[in-house]
Structures are given as C-alpha cells and as structure tokens.
Amino acid sequence: MSEISHSSNKSALTYFIADLHLAQNRPDITACFLSFLENEAPKAQALYILGDLFEYWVGDDDDSTFIVEISQALKKLSTLSCKIYFIHGNRDFLLGKRFAKQSGMELLPEITLIDLYNKPVVIMHGDTLCTRDVGYQAFRKKSRSWWWQTMIKSLPLFVRRKIANNYRNQSATATAMKSQDIMDVTESEVIHCLEQHQSQILIHGHTHRPAVHEIKANGEEAQRIVLGDWYEQGAWLKVTPDSMELLDSPFE
C-alpha cells in the first residue's frame, strides 16, 4: 500500500485527470486547464495527473514560455494545500525530477496503490494494459530503457523537438491503421492488476474512452474507471468519500 492516504472528512475531495496533451498549437486546451487549476483544483486536497499532461516532453531543460506558464500554474496550486501527484504517460515519460520539483509535483511509480478514503485504489496511465498493441509495447520497452533515454537526452534541444514532432506524426498514422480493439485494454490484464494489488477499483487514462466499467476481480464486484481526454473539452474524475463522478467542461 502506498503511503498516500486521504482522510474521509465530509469536505474531502480528490481530482484525477489524464490525457490533456497540452501543446502550444492548442491554446483552447491550455486555457481550460489553467481555468481548472484556478477554479476547481483548489477545492481538492489532492490532484492526480495520470499521464500525457503534455502532447510530448523532450526534457526538463525546455524553458519555453509555454512550459514555464504551465509549471508556474501548477506550482501556485501546490501552495494552496492541494498536493499534486504525477504518473508518466506514453507522451511525457521523459518528464523528470527537475520539472516536477519546480512545479510542486510528486512523481509516482507507473502503477501506484493509494488509500482513497479507506479504499485501496490502483492508479496508472493505462498503456501497459493494452497488451494487444504489440508494436507499441515493443516501443515502450525500448523507450523506457536507460540507454535509449540517455541517448535522447544527450541530443540538442532543437533536435529532440524535431524527433518528437516526427514521432507524433508517425504515431497518428499508425493509430489510424489500428483497430479500436487492439488499442483498448486487455480485460485479463485489468483483472490481474487488481488481483495483484488486492483492490476492487482501478483508475486510468490512455484509451480516451471515459466510462465506469463494472467487472469482477478477487471474486467480487470491481470497477475500472477510465478518465476522459481533453481534445474536445476538459474532463476529470471527482472523488469524495461517498461518490465518484466523471465530469467535463466545454472549452470557452
């Protein structure tokens, strides 16, 4: 069990978000996120970002105005008694301790078990659950290796940006050619994850299919809660000691 524990007093509130894919060419997403940080997130005791906060991440040395604005907004929230936790996604897995520290975020392992109002809950980005996407899983294994990351980080910033843009275009092309079934989670992997951590609730992103799925694990009823993406609207999971609710907010 993770040491992260959330008390169950009546005013307790926790938010979960994922798949914002923040990018300079999508100011509508950025504006919605900044509004969320300013108006909604301060009500919570914790905000969990479950990966793909950014469309891509080329290194903590990226000091563009866009990155700095996001970092400062996160840091401001962290000073308002709202703890921010971050799990890497498939687009921002290179995000490191330097950016996390300056943004007031705590980095978590890719699969984390938390005590959420006296319930053990597994949280993750979700890409490891999509085992039928063999091509992606092979790339994931390579890109998480120390030698690959060391090689990439040694390149000049402008080269890394070019590589990231090329990969984004290649990824979009590859995704368009894959069936929806291949890109969704493998149910047996979900059940295995819940049983491995002795939990009845899994929260994840990645698939961009917001829903609450009723399943069975550990011989009992269980839930898989999928967070929404931010391509067309803001989206978050609101959790209190008594409820879990998927919400969304239109772009201004």
C-alpha positions, 0 to 999 in steps of 0.5 A: 500500500502506498503511503498516500492516504486521504482522510474521509472528512465530509469536505474531502475531495480528490481530482484525477485527470489524464490525457490533456496533451497540452501543446502550444498549437492548442491554446483552447486546451491550455486555457481550460486547464489553467481555468481548472487549476484556478477554479476547481483544483483548489477545492481538492486536497489532492490532484492526480495527473495520470499521464500525457499532461503534455502532447510530448516532453523532450526534457526538463531543460525546455524553458519555453514560455509555454512550459514555464506558464504551465509549471508556474500554474501548477506550482501556485496550486501546490501552495494552496494545500492541494498536493499534486501527484504525477504518473508518466504517460506514453507522451511525457515519460521523459518528464523528470525530477527537475520539472516536477520539483519546480512545479510542486509535483510528486512523481509516482511509480507507473502503477501506484496503490493509494488509500482513497478514503479507506479504499485501496485504489490502483492508479496508472496511465493505462498503456501497459494494459493494452497488451494487444498493441504489440508494436507499441509495447515493443516501443515502450520497452525500448523507450523506457530503457536507460540507454535509449533515454540517455541517448535522447537526452544527450541530443540538442534541444532543437533536435529532440523537438524535431524527433518528437514532432516526427514521432507524433506524426508517425504515431497518428498514422499508425493509430489510424491503421489500428483497430479500436480493439487492439488499442483498448485494454486487455480485460485479463490484464485489468483483472490481474492488476487488481488481483495483484494489488488486492483492490476492487477499483482501478483508475486510468487514462490512455484509451480516451474512452471515459466510462465506469466499467463494472467487472469482477476481480478477487471474486467480487464486484470491481470497477475500472474507471477510465478518465476522459481526454481533453481534445474536445473539452476538459474532463476529470474524475471527482472523488469524495468519500461517498461518490465518484463522478466523471465530469467535463467542461466545454472549452470557452 
